[in-house]
Amino acid sequence: MAIVRQFGKPDLFITVTTNPKWPEIQNDLLPGQTASDRPDIVARVFNMKLKAILEDITTNRVFGDMQAYVYVIEFQKRGLPHAHVLVILKGESKPRTSADYDRFDCAEIPDREAYPELYETISTYMIHGPCGEGINTSCSGEDGKCSKRFPKAFVDETRVDGDGYPVYRCRGPGPIDPATPGGPQRPYSFRYVSKKIRNPRRNGPKSRREAVVVDNRWVVPHNPYLCQKCNCHINVEICSTVQSVKYLYKYVYKGQDRATVALQTRRTDGDASAADDTGTNNAG
């Protein structure tokens, strides 16, 4: 917590995840290889992308004047690296109003005609699920509800809730300009998901892939500039309260999953030798 005492609470919590379809990765793979076969290439390309993002934050000041940042790189079970970045901005650059929040963050699908590249990036990498009842996803609990609290509620304007957490603008279906009901409508996207259906000829559930239309309620908060530049999943969350400080730093420094393997010699009578708990614990 020394950095908090010196510079204050973090203002932004950014998660950057590798896109295995980056051309810098795909162009260096041999026929038949996938990104998971070449962790060396994946790590090098991700490091290049992360450096570019940090340069945008620190030097190019996409979020304003920055006074401190902390980041860690973790590896998912399938070998794809991702980074958690905490950014502390200077006083005049800290987000305080709804307009500041909208300038840093977005939780809506962009217009497909006006921003085709951004639309493809958001539709591909920044849509959660969809999940819920009847859909096979890891975030769906026993009650069928999403553990990440999706879908979000429709909100016309960004605000801060009673606990001090931001609620990002997430407008519902309808015309972009309310004064012209017959004009251009707010964009939407669709994704293929696995839904559980019951086959009347057999017992038990069966999975089937269906196209599901998604709207702004399923969009993960992001910064459009960073997402379009890097073409990957970049979640940007605004830290508007000091209550989350300890949680954020513990989350960033939580470390990797660990397992301990021990070998024991067997005696002639077939029993394993006495366990050396002290030695095992000291060895990790």
C-alpha positions in Angstrom: 0.0 0.0 0.0 3.0 2.3 -0.1 2.1 3.5 -3.6 -1.4 4.4 -2.3 0.1 6.4 0.6 2.3 8.3 -1.8 0.0 8.9 -4.8 -3.5 8.0 -3.7 -6.1 5.5 -4.9 -6.0 4.1 -8.4 -8.3 5.8 -10.9 -8.4 3.1 -13.7 -8.3 -0.7 -13.6 -7.4 -2.0 -17.1 -7.2 -5.6 -18.2 -5.5 -6.4 -21.5 -5.9 -9.9 -22.9 -4.0 -11.5 -25.8 -5.7 -12.0 -29.1 -4.3 -15.2 -30.6 -5.5 -14.0 -34.0 -3.2 -11.1 -34.1 -1.5 -11.1 -37.5 1.9 -10.8 -35.8 1.2 -14.2 -34.3 -0.5 -15.9 -37.2 2.1 -14.9 -39.8 4.8 -16.7 -37.9 3.0 -20.0 -37.3 3.9 -23.0 -39.3 1.2 -24.9 -41.2 -0.9 -26.8 -38.7 0.3 -24.8 -35.7 -1.9 -22.7 -33.4 -0.9 -19.9 -31.0 -0.7 -22.3 -28.1 2.1 -24.2 -29.9 4.3 -21.1 -29.9 4.3 -19.5 -26.5 7.5 -17.7 -27.4 5.8 -15.8 -30.3 2.7 -15.1 -28.2 4.7 -13.7 -25.3 6.8 -11.4 -27.6 3.8 -10.0 -29.5 1.9 -9.5 -26.3 4.8 -7.6 -24.7 5.0 -5.4 -27.8 1.3 -4.6 -27.6 1.4 -4.0 -23.9 4.3 -1.6 -24.3 2.4 0.4 -26.9 -0.6 0.6 -24.5 1.5 1.8 -21.6 3.2 4.4 -23.9 -0.3 5.7 -24.8 -1.1 6.0 -21.1 2.1 7.5 -19.9 3.5 9.5 -22.8 0.6 10.1 -25.2 -1.7 10.8 -22.2 -4.9 9.2 -23.6 -6.4 9.4 -20.1 -4.7 12.7 -19.2 -1.7 13.3 -17.0 -0.5 10.2 -15.2 1.5 10.1 -12.0 1.9 6.4 -11.3 1.0 3.0 -12.6 1.4 -0.7 -11.6 1.0 -3.7 -13.7 1.4 -7.5 -13.6 1.3 -10.1 -16.4 -0.4 -13.4 -15.8 -0.9 -16.5 -18.0 -4.2 -18.2 -18.5 -4.5 -22.0 -18.3 -4.2 -22.3 -22.1 -1.0 -20.1 -22.2 -2.4 -16.8 -23.3 -0.9 -13.9 -21.3 -3.0 -11.0 -20.0 -2.1 -7.9 -17.9 -3.8 -6.1 -15.1 -2.9 -2.4 -15.0 -3.7 0.1 -12.2 -3.3 3.8 -13.2 -3.2 6.8 -10.9 -3.9 10.1 -12.6 -3.0 13.6 -11.5 -5.6 15.7 -9.8 -6.8 17.7 -12.8 -7.1 14.5 -14.9 -9.1 12.4 -12.5 -12.6 11.4 -13.7 -15.2 13.2 -11.5 -18.2 13.8 -13.7 -20.4 11.8 -16.0 -18.8 13.5 -18.9 -15.4 12.4 -17.7 -16.6 8.8 -17.4 -18.0 8.8 -20.9 -14.7 10.2 -22.2 -12.7 7.4 -20.6 -15.1 4.5 -20.9 -17.9 3.2 -23.1 -20.3 0.3 -22.7 -22.2 0.5 -26.0 -21.9 -1.1 -29.4 -20.6 1.4 -32.0 -22.3 2.3 -35.2 -21.4 -0.3 -37.9 -21.5 2.2 -40.8 -19.5 4.9 -39.1 -16.9 2.8 -37.3 -16.7 -0.6 -39.1 -13.4 -1.7 -37.6 -14.3 -0.7 -34.1 -17.7 -2.5 -34.5 -16.0 -5.7 -35.4 -13.6 -5.5 -32.5 -16.3 -4.7 -30.0 -18.7 -7.3 -31.4 -15.9 -10.0 -31.3 -14.0 -9.3 -28.1 -16.0 -7.0 -25.9 -19.4 -8.8 -25.7 -20.0 -10.9 -22.6 -21.7 -14.2 -23.2 -24.6 -14.0 -23.7 -25.2 -16.3 -20.7 -28.0 -17.2 -18.4 -30.7 -19.8 -18.3 -30.4 -22.4 -21.0 -27.0 -21.3 -22.2 -23.8 -23.2 -21.4 -21.2 -20.8 -20.0 -18.8 -20.9 -17.1 -20.2 -17.8 -15.5 -23.8 -19.2 -15.2 -24.5 -20.3 -11.6 -26.9 -23.0 -10.5 -29.7 -20.5 -10.5 -29.0 -19.7 -14.1 -27.9 -16.1 -13.3 -24.6 -14.6 -14.5 -21.9 -14.3 -11.8 -20.6 -11.2 -13.6 -24.1 -9.5 -13.3 -24.9 -9.5 -17.0 -27.0 -8.4 -18.7 -26.7 -4.9 -17.3 -29.7 -2.6 -17.0 -30.5 0.0 -19.6 -29.2 3.4 -18.5 -29.6 6.7 -20.5 -26.8 8.6 -18.7 -23.7 7.5 -16.8 -24.1 7.9 -13.0 -22.6 6.7 -9.7 -24.7 4.3 -7.6 -25.2 4.4 -3.9 -22.1 2.4 -3.2 -19.9 4.8 -5.2 -19.4 2.5 -8.2 -20.0 3.8 -11.7 -23.0 2.8 -13.8 -22.0 3.3 -17.4 -24.4 4.7 -20.0 -26.1 1.7 -21.7 -29.0 2.9 -23.8 -31.7 0.6 -25.0 -33.1 -0.1 -28.4 -34.6 2.8 -30.3 -33.7 5.7 -32.6 -30.3 7.4 -32.1 -32.1 10.7 -32.3 -35.3 10.6 -30.3 -36.6 13.5 -32.4 -36.7 11.3 -35.5 -38.3 8.0 -34.5 -37.9 6.7 -38.1 -34.2 7.6 -38.3 -31.2 5.4 -37.7 -31.5 2.9 -34.9 -29.0 2.1 -32.2 -26.7 -0.7 -33.3 -26.8 -4.3 -32.1 -24.8 -7.4 -32.7 -25.3 -11.2 -32.5 -23.2 -14.1 -31.3 -23.5 -17.9 -31.6 -23.9 -19.6 -28.3 -24.6 -23.1 -27.1 -28.1 -23.4 -25.7 -29.5 -26.4 -23.8 -32.6 -27.9 -25.3 -34.5 -31.0 -24.4 -34.9 -33.6 -27.1 -38.3 -35.2 -26.7 -36.9 -38.6 -27.9 -34.2 -38.8 -25.3 -33.8 -38.0 -21.7 -31.4 -35.2 -20.5 -30.3 -31.9 -22.0 -28.7 -31.6 -25.4 -26.6 -28.6 -26.6 -27.4 -26.7 -29.8 -25.7 -23.6 -31.2 -27.9 -20.7 -32.0 -27.4 -17.1 -33.0 -28.5 -14.8 -30.2 -29.0 -11.0 -30.8 -27.2 -8.9 -28.2 -27.6 -5.3 -27.3 -25.7 -2.8 -25.1 -26.6 -4.7 -21.9 -23.9 -7.3 -22.8 -21.1 -4.9 -23.7 -18.0 -4.9 -21.4 -16.8 -1.4 -20.5 -13.9 -0.4 -22.7 -12.0 2.5 -24.2 -12.8 2.6 -27.9 -9.4 4.1 -28.9 -7.4 1.3 -27.2 -9.7 -1.4 -28.4 -9.5 -0.3 -32.1 -5.8 0.2 -31.9 -5.0 -3.2 -30.5 -7.9 -5.3 -31.7 -8.3 -7.3 -28.6 -10.1 -7.5 -25.3 -9.3 -4.4 -23.1 -11.6 -3.9 -20.2 -11.4 -0.4 -18.6 -13.0 0.2 -15.3 -13.1 3.5 -13.4 -12.3 3.3 -9.7 -14.5 5.9 -8.2 -14.2 4.9 -4.5 -11.4 4.1 -2.0 -13.4 1.1 -0.8 -12.0 -1.0 -3.6 -8.3 -0.1 -3.1 -7.3 -3.2 -1.1 -9.3 -5.5 -3.3 -7.7 -4.2 -6.5 -4.2 -4.5 -5.2 -4.8 -8.0 -3.8 -6.4 -9.0 -7.1 -3.4 -7.7 -9.1 -0.8 -9.4 -6.8 -2.8 -12.6 -6.2 -0.1 -14.8 -7.9 -0.5 -18.0 -9.8 -2.2 -21.3 -8.9 0.2 -23.7 -7.3 0.4 -27.4 -6.6 2.9 -29.4 -4.6 4.2 -32.9 -5.7 6.1 -35.1 -3.3 7.9 -38.4 -3.9 8.1 -40.9 -1.0 10.1 -44.2 -0.8 8.4 -47.4 0.2 9.7 -49.6 2.9 10.0 -53.4 2.5 6.7 -53.9 4.4 4.9 -51.8 1.8 4.2 -48.8 4.0 5.2 -45.3 2.8 7.9 -43.6 4.8 6.9 -41.1 7.4 5.9 -37.8 5.8 8.3 -35.0 6.4 5.8 -32.1 6.8 8.5 -29.6 7.8 10.6 -30.4 4.8 7.6 -30.3 2.4 6.4 -26.9 3.7 9.9 -25.4 3.5 10.2 -26.7 -0.1 7.0 -25.0 -1.1 
